Amino acid sequence: MVTALITHADCYDHVTPPGHPEQVARLDAVLGALVEMDLRRVNAPLVADDDLLRVHPQGHINSIRNAAPREGWRSLDADTHMSVGTLAAAYRAAGAVVRGVDLVLGGEVANAFAVVRPPGHHAERETAMGFCFFGSVAVAAKHALDHHGLKRVAIVDFDVHHGNGTQDLVEDDARILFCSTHQSPLYPGTGAAHEVGGHDNVLNVPLPDGAGSKAFRDAMERVILPRVDAFAPELLLISAGFDAHQDDPLAGMMLKTDDFAWITGRLCDLADKHCAGRVVSSLEGGYDLEALAESAAAHVAVLEERGR
């Protein structure tokens, strides 16, 4: 078996204003770091509106379409901007994670990593925010449940920012477990431990500025990994943000590259135990290009090794 690398050239056409941290160069950094790996390259399709509608109302989809500019940029908030190519890129980003689910559940690949932008985990049901337009991982989770007939899907988000969008999109669905470690206080200001979802299916572990490797690993070992284990998912999705790295300019969690390899391995252990190793991961944050490249390569090296 092999690991799928799912991406599309359209993701380069989401161009943010000069100086914006979510920049086109992030794709080059990650793809360049993976070029020597033995991965199955797959073009991301455009996500179907039927899949988007599992988590977003038609009004939100229409608002994003209508906001797409014909030239220059249109700002949806201080952080979230659309260029001429953003709409297609956002459709590819969500489509990539759905395609990963189809490939993994169809037995065509062992696991998958979607190298896409814009990211998705801040996009709420009716609100684009935090660089995000559609909740790609939530869309993929619902697709796995409704289209493939799974009963339980777990999402683990280790981006340094809380995945408020993913939580908003899945917290009322008992079939989905959403678990997040993140720095707090930090944007977007959500993700407190008392936020547990409508079916006790949300687990947030906020960590302080400067938490470092030990606190991160302890939180995973003592709280999140046991919860995922007890949930016994049939598919494991990862929101793989690498902005908790010590070199990232937007936060201060102070993780090291090895921490991302470690947590990937521990999540793969649970996937091996409960769901035949079926893991689909999607790129979220990470804004120091060198740290992003190293961390993504460490993450995918584990997926590749475990998928053989």
Number of C-alpha atoms within 10 A of each C-alpha: 13 18 29 27 25 25 24 21 12 20 24 19 17 21 21 23 17 7 7 14 19 23 19 17 13 23 22 15 19 22 18 12 19 19 10 8 13 13 18 13 13 17 15 27 19 19 22 13 12 12 21 24 16 17 24 22 12 14 12 19 17 10 13 19 13 10 16 20 17 11 10 13 18 17 15 17 11 9 15 19 26 26 20 17 19 26 23 18 25 28 24 30 34 32 28 31 33 28 25 29 28 19 20 21 22 11 12 14 21 23 29 32 27 29 27 30 31 33 28 31 34 26 26 23 22 20 17 22 22 25 26 23 32 32 30 33 32 32 26 29 30 25 23 21 17 13 12 13 10 17 14 18 24 25 27 22 26 26 24 31 30 29 31 21 28 26 32 19 22 25 20 15 14 16 19 24 27 26 27 27 24 28 26 22 16 18 17 15 12 19 27 16 12 10 15 17 18 12 13 14 22 23 24 23 20 23 19 15 16 15 17 19 20 11 15 24 16 11 17 21 14 10 15 21 19 13 17 23 16 10 17 19 24 21 25 27 28 23 26 28 25 28 28 36 29 19 21 22 13 18 21 21 25 19 24 18 23 15 20 26 19 15 19 22 18 16 22 23 16 21 23 15 14 19 17 16 22 25 30 32 28 29 26 31 28 28 24 19 19 16 22 26 24 19 26 26 23 21 24 25 19 18 27 21 11 19 20 11
